[in-house]
Amino acid sequence: MAENTETAPAASSSAPSAKNPLVTILLVLNMAAMGTIAFFQYRFMQMEKDRPDLTALLKEKDAKPVEGEAEGEQKTVEVVKKENLLPLEMFTVNLSQGDGPRRYARMEAVLKMSDDAKAAEFEARKPQIRDTIISILNTKRPEDLLKKEGKQFLKEEIKAAINAFLVDGKVDDVYYIGFQIN
């Protein structure tokens, strides 16, 4: 009996590795997969190294004339003067509610004024401008303002409402600096 017990552990330790080639196949497949991943990672890094720098592309674009543009022709770029910008303080406004919980909007905006606008009129009418914007926001539902089109429509509505009572100059555009709906 002693002979059977001594030979049994030796036979069982070599038998599982010889009987189970699945472990060997999985190790080979794993090494092949890791090699493939390493190869593609290397190729990706080479492509990233060869890709031109964004700043170089922008400088190159500025140096070359755009198609359809003559060499001496100037590009038209909108220049906004600091004097034409009227910053408004942050608004916190209750939104129109339906059956759901109370929601509010927090908005900070800058009005871009026309060149013929007078700063004194806008400073004098700032409370009226803020009241108009608050009144417009009070009528909006959160679903209307969450969409991009809703925010764009709000800009147009604010411009039209403010331009209705201005005497000198007008609002050309409304820029959102901060816009949050809670």
One Martini backbone bead per residue (centre of mass of N, CA, C, O) as a GRO file, in nm:
protein
  182
    1MET     BB    1   0.054   0.064  -0.017
    2ALA     BB    2   0.296   0.252  -0.010
    3GLU     BB    3   0.351   0.250  -0.315
    4ASN     BB    4   0.084   0.387  -0.417
    5THR     BB    5   0.116   0.661  -0.265
    6GLU     BB    6   0.387   0.752  -0.393
    7THR     BB    7   0.301   0.738  -0.705
    8ALA     BB    8   0.043   0.915  -0.721
    9PRO     BB    9   0.157   1.209  -0.693
   10ALA     BB   10   0.347   1.198  -0.940
   11ALA     BB   11   0.127   1.135  -1.155
   12SER     BB   12  -0.069   1.382  -1.096
   13SER     BB   13   0.137   1.621  -1.158
   14SER     BB   14   0.180   1.538  -1.475
   15ALA     BB   15  -0.107   1.488  -1.599
   16PRO     BB   16  -0.255   1.770  -1.642
   17SER     BB   17  -0.052   1.893  -1.851
   18ALA     BB   18  -0.078   1.656  -2.059
   19LYS     BB   19  -0.405   1.650  -2.085
   20ASN     BB   20  -0.403   1.995  -2.103
   21PRO     BB   21  -0.386   2.202  -2.393
   22LEU     BB   22  -0.559   2.458  -2.339
   23VAL     BB   23  -0.354   2.634  -2.187
   24THR     BB   24  -0.153   2.660  -2.420
   25ILE     BB   25  -0.344   2.786  -2.626
   26LEU     BB   26  -0.420   3.038  -2.456
   27LEU     BB   27  -0.132   3.150  -2.433
   28VAL     BB   28  -0.083   3.188  -2.737
   29LEU     BB   29  -0.329   3.373  -2.791
   30ASN     BB   30  -0.250   3.592  -2.590
   31MET     BB   31   0.021   3.666  -2.722
   32ALA     BB   32  -0.097   3.742  -2.998
   33ALA     BB   33  -0.284   3.968  -2.898
   34MET     BB   34  -0.064   4.144  -2.767
   35GLY     BB   35   0.099   4.185  -3.026
   36THR     BB   36  -0.124   4.325  -3.187
   37ILE     BB   37  -0.165   4.562  -2.996
   38ALA     BB   38   0.125   4.666  -3.007
   39PHE     BB   39   0.131   4.723  -3.309
   40PHE     BB   40  -0.108   4.930  -3.320
   41GLN     BB   41   0.014   5.125  -3.119
   42TYR     BB   42   0.264   5.190  -3.281
   43ARG     BB   43   0.117   5.299  -3.534
   44PHE     BB   44  -0.034   5.526  -3.392
   45MET     BB   45   0.216   5.678  -3.288
   46GLN     BB   46   0.329   5.735  -3.569
   47MET     BB   47   0.089   5.902  -3.673
   48GLU     BB   48   0.104   6.122  -3.450
   49LYS     BB   49   0.394   6.215  -3.520
   50ASP     BB   50   0.320   6.290  -3.835
   51ARG     BB   51   0.133   6.493  -3.747
   52PRO     BB   52   0.047   6.802  -3.771
   53ASP     BB   53   0.045   7.096  -3.633
   54LEU     BB   54  -0.197   7.323  -3.563
   55THR     BB   55  -0.033   7.588  -3.571
   56ALA     BB   56   0.091   7.537  -3.849
   57LEU     BB   57  -0.175   7.528  -4.006
   58LEU     BB   58  -0.273   7.814  -3.934
   59LYS     BB   59  -0.032   7.967  -4.054
   60GLU     BB   60  -0.064   7.852  -4.340
   61LYS     BB   61  -0.352   7.958  -4.390
   62ASP     BB   62  -0.281   8.264  -4.353
   63ALA     BB   63  -0.070   8.274  -4.592
   64LYS     BB   64  -0.291   8.168  -4.765
   65PRO     BB   65  -0.516   8.199  -4.997
   66VAL     BB   66  -0.832   8.172  -5.058
   67GLU     BB   67  -1.047   8.049  -5.247
   68GLY     BB   68  -1.160   8.320  -5.447
   69GLU     BB   69  -0.917   8.495  -5.359
   70ALA     BB   70  -0.736   8.755  -5.370
   71GLU     BB   71  -0.434   8.871  -5.287
   72GLY     BB   72  -0.532   9.185  -5.207
   73GLU     BB   73  -0.763   9.084  -5.053
   74GLN     BB   74  -0.962   9.126  -4.783
   75LYS     BB   75  -1.069   9.008  -4.497
   76THR     BB   76  -1.370   8.963  -4.326
   77VAL     BB   77  -1.374   9.082  -3.992
   78GLU     BB   78  -1.521   9.084  -3.694
   79VAL     BB   79  -1.520   9.375  -3.494
   80VAL     BB   80  -1.518   9.416  -3.144
   81LYS     BB   81  -1.591   9.656  -2.934
   82LYS     BB   82  -1.586   9.732  -2.604
   83GLU     BB   83  -1.802   9.966  -2.621
   84ASN     BB   84  -2.033   9.755  -2.747
   85LEU     BB   85  -2.036   9.623  -2.461
   86LEU     BB   86  -2.298   9.494  -2.236
   87PRO     BB   87  -2.293   9.396  -1.924
   88LEU     BB   88  -2.465   9.156  -1.733
   89GLU     BB   89  -2.584   9.042  -1.475
   90MET     BB   90  -2.692   8.796  -1.297
   91PHE     BB   91  -2.959   8.572  -1.337
   92THR     BB   92  -3.248   8.474  -1.130
   93VAL     BB   93  -3.513   8.265  -1.259
   94ASN     BB   94  -3.825   8.177  -1.279
   95LEU     BB   95  -3.998   7.933  -1.427
   96SER     BB   96  -4.223   7.792  -1.598
   97GLN     BB   97  -4.477   7.583  -1.472
   98GLY     BB   98  -4.615   7.289  -1.418
   99ASP     BB   99  -4.639   6.992  -1.246
  100GLY     BB  100  -4.371   7.023  -1.151
  101PRO     BB  101  -4.107   7.142  -1.033
  102ARG     BB  102  -3.928   7.396  -0.946
  103ARG     BB  103  -3.768   7.619  -1.176
  104TYR     BB  104  -3.449   7.758  -1.282
  105ALA     BB  105  -3.258   8.037  -1.410
  106ARG     BB  106  -2.916   8.103  -1.501
  107MET     BB  107  -2.792   8.424  -1.626
  108GLU     BB  108  -2.527   8.545  -1.843
  109ALA     BB  109  -2.479   8.856  -2.026
  110VAL     BB  110  -2.407   9.009  -2.352
  111LEU     BB  111  -2.438   9.311  -2.523
  112LYS     BB  112  -2.445   9.397  -2.863
  113MET     BB  113  -2.385   9.701  -2.998
  114SER     BB  114  -2.411   9.948  -3.187
  115ASP     BB  115  -2.224  10.217  -3.302
  116ASP     BB  116  -2.468  10.441  -3.240
  117ALA     BB  117  -2.452  10.390  -2.952
  118LYS     BB  118  -2.526  10.492  -2.620
  119ALA     BB  119  -2.411  10.449  -2.302
  120ALA     BB  120  -2.611  10.626  -2.138
  121GLU     BB  121  -2.873  10.482  -2.220
  122PHE     BB  122  -2.799  10.198  -2.112
  123GLU     BB  123  -2.756  10.278  -1.819
  124ALA     BB  124  -3.046  10.397  -1.781
  125ARG     BB  125  -3.185  10.109  -1.905
  126LYS     BB  126  -3.097   9.860  -1.737
  127PRO     BB  127  -3.352   9.795  -1.570
  128GLN     BB  128  -3.533   9.752  -1.821
  129ILE     BB  129  -3.368   9.525  -1.945
  130ARG     BB  130  -3.383   9.327  -1.707
  131ASP     BB  131  -3.693   9.314  -1.694
  132THR     BB  132  -3.734   9.199  -1.977
  133ILE     BB  133  -3.572   8.938  -1.938
  134ILE     BB  134  -3.729   8.830  -1.696
  135SER     BB  135  -4.006   8.818  -1.836
  136ILE     BB  136  -3.922   8.617  -2.054
  137LEU     BB  137  -3.818   8.387  -1.865
  138ASN     BB  138  -4.094   8.343  -1.708
  139THR     BB  139  -4.234   8.210  -1.982
  140LYS     BB  140  -4.042   7.975  -1.968
  141ARG     BB  141  -3.953   7.653  -2.025
  142PRO     BB  142  -3.718   7.417  -1.982
  143GLU     BB  143  -3.760   7.268  -2.257
  144ASP     BB  144  -3.704   7.525  -2.434
  145LEU     BB  145  -3.396   7.583  -2.317
  146LEU     BB  146  -3.238   7.305  -2.372
  147LYS     BB  147  -3.232   7.385  -2.653
  148LYS     BB  148  -3.070   7.539  -2.905
  149GLU     BB  149  -3.316   7.679  -3.036
  150GLY     BB  150  -3.419   7.809  -2.773
  151LYS     BB  151  -3.175   7.995  -2.724
  152GLN     BB  152  -3.189   8.143  -2.996
  153PHE     BB  153  -3.478   8.251  -2.959
  154LEU     BB  154  -3.415   8.412  -2.704
  155LYS     BB  155  -3.224   8.610  -2.834
  156GLU     BB  156  -3.430   8.730  -3.036
  157GLU     BB  157  -3.635   8.821  -2.821
  158ILE     BB  158  -3.449   9.013  -2.669
  159LYS     BB  159  -3.375   9.199  -2.899
  160ALA     BB  160  -3.663   9.291  -2.974
  161ALA     BB  161  -3.748   9.405  -2.694
  162ILE     BB  162  -3.519   9.618  -2.665
  163ASN     BB  163  -3.549   9.765  -2.948
  164ALA     BB  164  -3.839   9.886  -2.888
  165PHE     BB  165  -3.712  10.117  -2.659
  166LEU     BB  166  -3.492  10.226  -2.822
  167VAL     BB  167  -3.337  10.513  -2.963
  168ASP     BB  168  -3.024  10.470  -2.953
  169GLY     BB  169  -2.977  10.224  -3.120
  170LYS     BB  170  -2.886   9.866  -3.093
  171VAL     BB  171  -2.922   9.524  -3.080
  172ASP     BB  172  -2.726   9.277  -3.236
  173ASP     BB  173  -2.644   9.090  -2.980
  174VAL     BB  174  -2.636   8.782  -2.781
  175TYR     BB  175  -2.431   8.674  -2.508
  176TYR     BB  176  -2.348   8.389  -2.346
  177ILE     BB  177  -2.175   8.314  -2.047
  178GLY     BB  178  -2.420   8.200  -1.871
  179PHE     BB  179  -2.610   7.877  -1.847
  180GLN     BB  180  -2.867   7.767  -1.615
  181ILE     BB  181  -3.061   7.475  -1.528
  182ASN     BB  182  -3.274   7.373  -1.226
   0.00000   0.00000   0.00000
